[in-house]
């Protein structure tokens, strides 16, 4: 499935160890091991393999929904092979993700650095039915710089590029933000005037109703999770750690509410900036793997998929 001259994949142990053939999978997983512009703690290219490894030891029953995640019809294509140069990498990612999106309900990508989100969204928005797209970004940082260390396309400028280049995006909602540069402050003020961007700081994340209200009217929804949105206490294995972040229960509470109200609109998810080199006891990998499992369960429940086994939890 989806093997073309443009899209070359490296086979890996699949997520949860599940190998299956699906003509039209509910979810398609892909690793994008790209971190060529990483500026502080590189190594997120090793993230997809580490996340899959952690998933092998987790029980498949969702603690939030009681769904047996192993019965959700998903497939894992392996890791996409991408070149070093950012724009070439983004073009390959866009081409492949656009192709995948035609044959699945939800695309789930393991990064890699946050630059991959630009490529994924370019691919998704190339489809005719991807209008009025809203993007929810869980991130300690805004990534709204014009340039960073001489690069105008990198992990620190990715959201600026997305806003400027992808016109079909209706709104971007940042959640968990707590680190901003002077340049980004000016950029944010100008964006707020256009009603394009909303920022919910890490000190405001209990305003779940505000978050849900911001997403009203969005026909399609994309979720990007930079793992540094979590406090380093819970997720030490990230590229740029930032204190005073979210705890996992708060993150899952927000995701559960978003999926409950907008699960039928979700077209894609990415998990980025996880760096196994700096992880402690693989705790970040296990956390990410469980988040992905619960997200699939949330969305499957919102869409009333009938073929799911229910775990008899106590």
HELIX and SHEET records of a PDB file:
HELIX    1   1 UNK A   15  UNK A   17  5                                   3    
HELIX    2   2 UNK A   44  UNK A   46  5                                   3    
HELIX    3   3 UNK A   47  UNK A   55  1                                   9    
HELIX    4   4 UNK A   69  UNK A   71  5                                   3    
HELIX    5   5 UNK A   86  UNK A  101  1                                  16    
HELIX    6   6 UNK A  115  UNK A  125  1                                  11    
HELIX    7   7 UNK A  158  UNK A  165  1                                   8    
HELIX    8   8 UNK A  182  UNK A  193  1                                  12    
HELIX    9   9 UNK A  202  UNK A  204  5                                   3    
HELIX   10  10 UNK A  208  UNK A  214  1                                   7    
HELIX   11  11 UNK A  227  UNK A  229  5                                   3    
HELIX   12  12 UNK A  248  UNK A  262  1                                  15    
HELIX   13  13 UNK A  263  UNK A  265  5                                   3    
HELIX   14  14 UNK A  276  UNK A  278  5                                   3    
HELIX   15  15 UNK A  283  UNK A  302  1                                  20    
SHEET    1   A 9 UNK A   9  UNK A  10  0                                        
SHEET    2   A 9 UNK A  74  UNK A  80 -1                                        
SHEET    3   A 9 UNK A  25  UNK A  32  1                                        
SHEET    4   A 9 UNK A 104  UNK A 111  1                                        
SHEET    5   A 9 UNK A 266  UNK A 272  1                                        
SHEET    6   A 9 UNK A 220  UNK A 226  1                                        
SHEET    7   A 9 UNK A 133  UNK A 138  1                                        
SHEET    8   A 9 UNK A 169  UNK A 177  1                                        
SHEET    9   A 9 UNK A 197  UNK A 201  1                                        
END                                                                             
